[in-house]
Amino acid sequence: MQRVQNAAASFVTNRYCSGKDVLQLGWLPTLERTQLNLLKHTHRAIYNKDSCPEYLTLEVYNPGRTLRSNAAPRLSIPLIKGTFQETTANLFNDLPPEVRSCADLNVFMREVKQLLKSRAFLRLE
């Protein structure tokens, strides 16, 4: 899929393009685009439980003792590897606390997209 995206970027710019050129166009590479979509569904599963199918439920980890009253949510990671729940829990828990605690989907998506763009730029250097 990344090759197809590079070819589309080459068509748009009328020259050969690599991953950095894709980022300069304002597009996310396919790996980060996949992570963005998974995090969007994770956010919906946590904050809008009615829109999530029953088989994709996520467990929010609530520690017994919290020192902060408004701590950002964390997801408990299931033991079964390679599932939607395990993948999204790892992605979501890797986000900074201020992004994880954002309940508004639009603000969450904007922050996550900016974070994924910076990670993609570091990965492609």
GUVO-236815 format. One line per field, with one value per residue: x, y, z of N, C-alpha, C, O in turn. Coordinates in steps of 0.001 Angstrom, whole numbers. Example, Ala and Ser with C-alpha at 12.3 -4.5 7.8 and 13.67 -1.06 7.14 Angstrom:
% GUVO-236815
neast (13190:12850)
nnorth (-5690:-2250)
nup (7800:7080)
caeast (12300:13670)
canorth (-4500:-1060)
caup (7800:7140)
ceast (13200:12900)
cnorth (-3300:30)
cup (7800:7870)
oeast (14236:13409)
onorth (-3319:1138)
oup (8465:8039)
***
This chain:
% GUVO-236815
neast (819:2020:3649:1773:721:3002:3264:933:1523:3692:2387:832:2775:4315:6838:9363:8559:9147:8769:9111:8287:5605:4789:5291:3296:1225:10:-495:1762:1092:1309:1069:-1423:-3074:-2728:-3880:-6587:-7194:-6845:-8873:-11172:-10734:-10993:-13696:-14772:-14175:-15228:-17742:-19694:-21970:-21632:-19879:-19348:-20372:-18502:-16088:-15291:-13509:-11415:-11129:-8473:-8540:-6806:-6361:-5614:-5381:-3335:-3806:-6711:-7840:-6751:-5427:-7148:-6265:-5787:-6432:-4276:-4946:-4288:-4184:-2471:-2200:-4830:-7614:-8140:-5713:-3852:-4896:-4914:-2180:-1366:-2965:-2197:393:167:522:-523:-2217:-3377:-4683:-6669:-8478:-11751:-13229:-13788:-12902:-10826:-9149:-8489:-7108:-4878:-3710:-3141:-1212:786:1346:2310:4724:6056:6230:7871:10267:10726:11178:13529)
nnorth (-1194:1165:1640:2192:4551:6166:6213:7597:10056:10729:11081:13332:15302:15206:14063:11736:10308:9846:8515:10792:12834:12258:12918:15668:16479:16485:14155:11118:8397:4920:3134:4818:5919:3699:3255:5632:5276:3011:4119:6025:4405:3212:5383:5962:3599:3818:6319:6563:4300:3226:3241:1255:-2117:-5054:-7134:-5864:-4676:-2741:-2815:-525:324:549:1616:493:2383:5771:8537:10856:12628:13121:11332:10191:7903:4423:1461:-1948:-4553:-7345:-10926:-12358:-12264:-10132:-9387:-7110:-5759:-5993:-4738:-2123:-1340:-1217:813:2991:3288:4147:6784:10265:11377:13677:13605:11128:11604:13280:13933:14860:13997:15257:16995:15097:13548:15462:15991:13427:12922:14874:14004:11459:12224:13470:11256:9650:11212:11110:8374:8027:9362)
nup (0:659:-1506:-3477:-2470:-2620:-5397:-6066:-4897:-6473:-8897:-8288:-7735:-9980:-10174:-8993:-5865:-2363:993:2645:954:762:3334:3232:1547:3258:3854:5665:6025:5148:7360:9622:9018:9295:12043:12974:12262:13828:16386:16331:16337:18785:20555:20155:21160:23841:24773:23592:23935:22745:19995:19393:18409:20225:20386:20183:22527:24930:27784:30290:32302:35715:38334:41718:43637:43143:42692:41438:40702:38206:36299:33188:31055:30837:28964:29664:28813:26922:27209:24863:21910:18994:18560:18039:20425:21865:20163:19885:22558:23164:21347:22220:24913:24567:23893:24858:28162:28154:25667:25661:27563:26368:25611:23469:20158:17759:18574:19720:17419:15888:17528:17677:14991:14479:16243:15153:12657:13373:14470:12195:10592:12048:11855:9136:8629)
caeast (0:2893:4103:667:662:4143:2944:-61:2240:4479:1449:426:3893:4917:8225:9473:8353:9414:7939:9184:7463:4217:4562:5272:1985:247:-581:172:2101:55:1416:491:-2846:-3716:-2738:-4852:-7925:-7363:-7023:-10192:-12131:-10484:-11599:-15147:-15120:-14038:-16058:-19082:-19843:-23095:-21232:-18921:-19962:-20168:-17323:-14891:-15242:-12192:-11463:-10340:-7777:-8743:-5974:-7009:-5298:-4886:-2860:-4394:-8141:-8203:-5730:-5836:-7495:-5354:-6489:-5763:-3802:-5328:-3204:-4184:-1715:-2659:-6244:-7936:-8018:-4300:-3198:-5357:-4490:-775:-1307:-3596:-1391:1626:-115:715:-1736:-3130:-4111:-5576:-7785:-9327:-13028:-13764:-13194:-12203:-9566:-8338:-7972:-6124:-3661:-3109:-2580:33:1758:1745:3142:6073:6669:6539:9026:11444:10925:11641:14834)
canorth (0:2335:1874:2833:5927:6876:6427:8671:11299:11028:11602:14677:16238:15043:13626:10578:10670:8854:8705:12177:13652:11993:13738:17081:16731:16516:12827:10187:7102:3913:2603:5802:6047:2550:3527:6699:4700:2175:4990:6639:3416:3042:6527:5772:2483:4245:7461:6448:2850:2813:3116:159:-3452:-5732:-7989:-5034:-3909:-2524:-2664:588:-81:1432:1166:531:3664:6789:9730:11982:12379:13200:10618:9793:6478:3450:236:-3167:-5301:-8753:-11890:-12888:-11356:-9964:-9048:-5687:-5228:-5899:-3744:-776:-1018:-794:2119:4007:3499:4845:8208:11087:11428:14762:13189:10034:12082:14167:13278:15344:13215:16116:17435:13884:13197:16473:15773:12147:13058:15644:13129:10422:12856:13651:9930:9187:11970:10536:7013:8076:10030)
caup (0:679:-2880:-4187:-1987:-3222:-6812:-6115:-4612:-7671:-9898:-7876:-7819:-11303:-10019:-8109:-4460:-1317:2183:3123:70:1160:4525:2839:957:4339:3976:6561:5411:5396:8722:10543:8690:9938:13478:13204:12213:15016:17549:16235:16809:20219:21232:20110:22041:25239:25138:23032:23930:21918:18597:19264:18505:21504:20348:20176:23768:25521:29230:30815:33520:36865:39454:43024:44272:42222:43365:40716:40523:36797:35540:31843:31027:30255:28626:30092:27654:27060:27050:23503:21036:17634:18482:18008:21775:22250:19312:20220:23918:23092:20683:23053:26119:24190:23702:26056:28990:27791:24466:26071:28383:25573:25330:22195:19078:16796:19190:19836:16100:15496:18321:17302:13648:14612:16889:14206:11630:13909:14582:10842:10135:12715:11342:7752:8502)
ceast (866:3410:3020:556:1822:3884:1912:594:3108:3600:1066:1548:4627:6424:8239:9355:8674:8503:7958:8342:5984:3865:4487:3968:885:-461:187:567:1127:126:755:-993:-3637:-3807:-3747:-6271:-8194:-7595:-8367:-11266:-11958:-11138:-13114:-15587:-15058:-15089:-17478:-19387:-20995:-22687:-20284:-19648:-19553:-18876:-16016:-14758:-13816:-12365:-10542:-9772:-7996:-7900:-6724:-6803:-4797:-4475:-3410:-5851:-8542:-7151:-6288:-6150:-6396:-6169:-5718:-5466:-4160:-4151:-3108:-3535:-2365:-4136:-6414:-7700:-6562:-3583:-3606:-4957:-3038:-643:-1828:-2766:-75:1413:187:-593:-2718:-3925:-5100:-6801:-8737:-10607:-13633:-13034:-12406:-10852:-8609:-7702:-6904:-4801:-2945:-2476:-1258:1139:2255:2589:4566:6789:7071:7773:10310:11770:11540:12975:15955)
cnorth (1262:2657:2576:4296:6756:7162:7547:10021:11703:11602:13045:15678:16196:14776:12428:11026:9503:9166:10133:13111:13476:12841:15227:17458:16823:15188:12036:8945:6021:3325:3548:6019:4898:2763:4613:6145:3785:3028:5710:5669:3135:4164:6383:4654:2889:5288:7408:4961:2366:2578:1943:-1186:-4151:-6557:-7191:-4202:-3859:-2309:-1528:149:971:927:1312:1846:4614:8012:10986:11672:12383:12526:10201:8299:5651:2197:-952:-4007:-6775:-9680:-12430:-11865:-11283:-9629:-7534:-5065:-5036:-4807:-2335:-384:-544:580:3225:4311:4200:6342:8989:11207:12527:14428:12084:10534:12992:13430:13710:14647:14084:16589:16249:13526:14184:16246:14485:12238:13825:14780:12052:10987:13031:12303:9399:9920:11439:9145:7043:8799:9068)
cup (0:-715:-3698:-3761:-2545:-4700:-6965:-5836:-5801:-8774:-9574:-8092:-9162:-11220:-9085:-6655:-3544:-120:2716:2264:380:2381:4180:2149:2020:4528:5020:5781:5868:6804:9718:10266:9328:11443:13824:13212:13409:16262:17523:16746:18305:21014:21266:21053:23510:25607:24590:22852:23051:20467:18350:19335:19795:21528:20299:21447:24308:27012:29656:32157:34595:38020:40773:43744:43209:43020:42702:40445:39053:35915:34186:31828:30377:29980:29144:28856:27848:26785:25629:22575:19652:17483:18390:19380:22186:21455:19705:21634:23920:22446:21584:24289:25821:23963:24976:26844:28593:26533:24826:26814:27622:25174:24001:21046:18109:17332:19314:18500:15633:16224:17900:15919:13686:15233:15924:13066:12130:14070:13201:10308:10752:12169:9940:7580:8307)
oeast (499:3588:3318:325:1638:4242:2006:254:3241:4017:984:1307:5463:7188:7228:9978:8498:7584:6936:7752:5202:2777:3701:3573:-249:-1430:1379:-212:421:-918:-32:-1753:-4738:-4840:-4408:-7072:-9301:-8441:-8942:-12158:-12932:-11770:-13743:-16646:-15808:-15763:-18343:-19339:-21001:-23331:-19927:-20479:-18506:-18230:-14939:-14161:-13037:-13338:-9335:-10494:-7675:-8237:-7609:-7718:-3880:-5193:-3475:-6187:-9502:-6718:-7474:-5490:-5690:-7134:-4489:-6307:-3732:-3146:-2050:-4003:-2994:-4640:-5475:-7130:-6218:-2798:-2758:-4687:-2703:107:-1203:-2642:523:2384:115:-1670:-3930:-5038:-6236:-7873:-9729:-10549:-14472:-11807:-11328:-9854:-7413:-6508:-5902:-3733:-1719:-1395:-302:2288:3451:3483:5517:7993:8122:8620:11328:12938:12339:13502:17109)
onorth (2286:3826:3449:5174:7920:8228:8355:11019:12890:12504:13885:16783:17055:15207:12131:12010:8338:9979:10632:14065:14421:13412:15962:18624:17194:15103:12261:8473:6194:3042:3117:6280:5105:2485:4530:6506:3782:2700:5979:6064:2852:3911:6650:4743:2361:5161:8138:4440:1204:1793:1673:-1386:-3858:-6668:-7783:-3126:-4801:-1698:-1564:-334:2143:-88:2156:2361:4284:8458:12049:10571:11706:13089:9897:7518:6119:1910:-975:-4148:-7392:-9272:-12914:-10730:-12237:-9593:-6776:-3979:-4021:-4042:-1454:790:424:1424:4280:5472:4791:7090:8428:11145:12330:14925:12096:9938:13439:12417:12996:14699:13679:16579:16374:13232:13778:16302:14461:11694:13461:14825:11763:10307:12770:12214:8776:9317:11326:8780:6172:8839:9480)
oup (-577:-1058:-4513:-4592:-2901:-5200:-7890:-6471:-6100:-9500:-10471:-8577:-9443:-12084:-8449:-6255:-3899:-222:3187:2771:275:2455:4777:2163:1717:5282:5232:4952:6862:7392:10561:11198:9839:12052:14859:14075:13946:17095:18578:17497:19002:22039:22290:21673:24332:26630:25073:21738:22646:19771:17204:20222:20372:22570:20367:21421:24161:27454:29416:33029:34404:38629:40911:44388:42457:43915:43320:40007:38685:34910:34057:32514:29484:30689:29077:27968:28823:26204:25230:22472:19196:16360:18632:19488:22791:22015:19843:21890:24603:22936:21702:24677:26721:23851:26069:26250:28684:26357:24352:26701:28197:24476:23454:20966:17674:16610:19049:18442:15045:15615:17783:15695:13002:14794:15880:12562:11394:13833:13052:9648:10069:12036:9599:6469:8185)
***
